[in-house]
């Protein structure tokens, strides 16, 4: 009986765990933009917010993704270049 409960718990754990793929990375970019109240086309209101956001994007670039790492990096690099401009 304990073995069955353990197997069910493990199945739920692995089934509910979200894969860190491109979709997960894109969600993180969206959450970062939402945190500062902007989108890919808009920018923060102050230089302090821009610097803070740049720092967070640099950290986001280190996100270990199982798949889609290269396209994810293109999106993050695009956003970083736009903020630096």
JODATA-V971821 format. One record per residue. N is the residue number from 1. RES is the residue in one letter. SS is DSSP state (H for helix, E for strand, - for the rest). OMEGA is omega in degrees with one decimal (none if undefined). NEAR is the number of other C-alpha atoms within 8 Angstrom. Layout:
((N | RES | SS | OMEGA | NEAR) (N | RES | SS | OMEGA | NEAR))
This chain:
((1 | X | - | 179.4 | 4) (2 | X | H | -179.9 | 5) (3 | X | H | 179.4 | 6) (4 | X | H | 179.4 | 7) (5 | X | H | 178.7 | 8) (6 | X | H | 178.8 | 8) (7 | X | H | 178.2 | 8) (8 | X | H | 179.3 | 8) (9 | X | H | 178.1 | 8) (10 | X | H | 178.3 | 8) (11 | X | H | 178.0 | 8) (12 | X | H | -179.4 | 8) (13 | X | H | -179.6 | 8) (14 | X | H | 179.2 | 7) (15 | X | H | -177.5 | 6) (16 | X | H | -179.6 | 6) (17 | X | - | -178.3 | 6) (18 | X | - | 177.1 | 5) (19 | X | - | 177.6 | 6) (20 | X | - | 179.6 | 11) (21 | X | - | -178.5 | 11) (22 | X | H | -179.1 | 12) (23 | X | H | 177.3 | 7) (24 | X | H | 179.0 | 10) (25 | X | H | 178.6 | 12) (26 | X | H | 177.5 | 9) (27 | X | H | 178.0 | 8) (28 | X | H | 176.5 | 9) (29 | X | H | 179.1 | 10) (30 | X | H | 179.5 | 9) (31 | X | H | 178.1 | 8) (32 | X | H | 176.5 | 10) (33 | X | H | 179.7 | 11) (34 | X | H | 179.5 | 9) (35 | X | H | -179.2 | 7) (36 | X | - | 175.9 | 9) (37 | X | - | 178.3 | 7) (38 | X | - | -179.1 | 11) (39 | X | - | 178.3 | 9) (40 | X | - | -177.6 | 7) (41 | X | - | -178.9 | 5) (42 | X | - | -173.6 | 6) (43 | X | - | 174.6 | 9) (44 | X | - | -174.7 | 10) (45 | X | - | -176.1 | 6) (46 | X | - | 178.0 | 6) (47 | X | H | 178.5 | 7) (48 | X | H | 178.3 | 6) (49 | X | H | 178.1 | 10) (50 | X | H | 178.6 | 12) (51 | X | H | 178.7 | 8) (52 | X | H | -179.7 | 8) (53 | X | H | 176.7 | 10) (54 | X | H | 178.6 | 10) (55 | X | H | 179.9 | 8) (56 | X | H | 175.9 | 9) (57 | X | H | 176.9 | 10) (58 | X | H | 176.9 | 8) (59 | X | H | -179.7 | 8) (60 | X | H | 179.3 | 10) (61 | X | - | 179.3 | 8) (62 | X | - | -178.0 | 6) (63 | X | - | -179.5 | 7) (64 | X | - | 179.4 | 6) (65 | X | - | 179.2 | 10) (66 | X | - | 179.3 | 8) (67 | X | - | 175.6 | 7) (68 | X | - | -177.3 | 9) (69 | X | H | -177.5 | 11) (70 | X | H | 177.5 | 6) (71 | X | H | 177.7 | 8) (72 | X | H | 178.9 | 11) (73 | X | H | 176.8 | 9) (74 | X | H | 179.5 | 8) (75 | X | H | -178.9 | 8) (76 | X | H | 178.2 | 12) (77 | X | H | 177.4 | 8) (78 | X | H | -178.8 | 8) (79 | X | H | 179.0 | 9) (80 | X | H | 179.3 | 10) (81 | X | H | 177.9 | 8) (82 | X | H | -180.0 | 7) (83 | X | H | 180.0 | 9) (84 | X | H | -176.9 | 5) (85 | X | - | none | 4))
